[in-house]
Amino acid sequence: MLRPNLSNLLFNPDEVRFKSVMGHHLKKEQHQFFIHITESCTGPNDTARRNALKVLREDASICRILPELCRFIADAVNLNVVLKNLTLLSYLMQMVAILHCNANLRIQPFLHLLIPAVVTCQVANKLSTAKDKYHWQLREYACEIMGQLINKFANSTNRMVPRLMNVYKSGLEKSSLTTIYGSLIGLQALGDTAIYGCVIPKIRDISKLIEPHLPQDVIRKKRTSRKRRKEAAKYIQIRIVNMCSPLLNRIHNPTLTLEEHCEKYGFLGHALNDAVAWQRICDKAIKTDTDLSINWKIIEMMRCLKLNEFKA
């Protein structure tokens, strides 16, 4: 009988490999590096986080743990959305933005993990507790990251833009105002085609949804849930007016009256009518004035004043 060679059954502790959830094998040193990076990027120490983000931005050795990092980000976003941990969600979006900036990495094979995580931070119903209002900034930041990913990786083969457009379009049909806002900023990042095809046809429906939260009798209430809905409704109103008025200026007849705007777009018709009229005044002034540089500065100043007055 042949006796087994016991030396082949022994292993060196320094060569232990860790199997990740994605089926990739990490050496012990790589596993320790992965733990160090993830704990530093999501930990409370600001100095350690800055150093870890610098490594993510510049170090080429990150490519060996890139699959694990992308899976970690995807799973951590799903978990912290449930826990409403806004701080960790912000740290995770920072990791996505930094990985995208590292020229040594090829993150395209892992977009199926990163894009859903970014979209979740845009359109999730609740990203934080009722007292934390910084979730609006996180949604805007996630939208900025998504725009960078689209500019770099979108093409006719992966159909990234049409698929994202369908996701955001379905978000406009939800009853959650925060989801609608996240879908609006996502569609705005996709360009005029997405606004024309998805947002403008839905303006009237969205008007009906936000109108009950904007009158004065609701503003005087002190319930937190109503305050949050009122805040979301106001942000949606401002976003729709700013993103749709330039398009409406081009596609609508200049003779369209206020009543026709209100009939077509509901509660938001009045604000859209004012914004379109203001847009036409600015365009006409720029075309007729000979000194365009001075006139443009005046028009831009007046436009900012008008926008601040509308926001107030």
C-alpha angles and dihedrals in degrees: 000000000000115000117221119249102247092194089069091056095055121090137200112242090218090062098052111137123211118214113220128209089259093058095252119131120230126196118231092258092049091049091052090048090051091051092048093051096046095045092047095047093050100032130102096249108100095195093051090047093052091049092048092049089050089054090050090051099047112016116099092198089074087083089076092061097030096108090052092046092052092048090047092052093048094049094042093052092051091049098045093047087061091046091044090228101162095177095058091044088056091050091050092051088051088056091052092050093048094047089052090054095053105101091197094064131081105208097165094097088057100047089106086069101038101043095056089049092053092045090051090057088052103047107022113127095231127015098167145015120287093261096053113084098175092094088091089064091048091053090051091047092050089050090053090052091048090052090054092049091049093050092051105037110020115112140144092268100058093034090213096156098050091046093049090046090057091049093051092042090056088049090061089062094058123101094228110101093205090054090050091051092050090049091050095054089045092054091046089057089054092060141239095317092061092045092050095045101038112019106038094053089052099048094097093050092047090048091058090050098051099035096084091055098053108058119102096250090063094045092059092058115101102207111124095223091054092046090053093049090047090052092048092048091052092050091049091051093051093045095050093047093049097045100038104039096075090052094045089051089060101040102039129076111255089230092064106127131219091254091053091050091051092047092050100040104022120211092001092053093091095053092043091050091054092046094049092047090050090048091054092049091053093047092048093048092051093050096048101042118089096206098060097172095058093039093050091054091051093047092047091050091051091046091054091049090050091049093049090049090051092049091050 
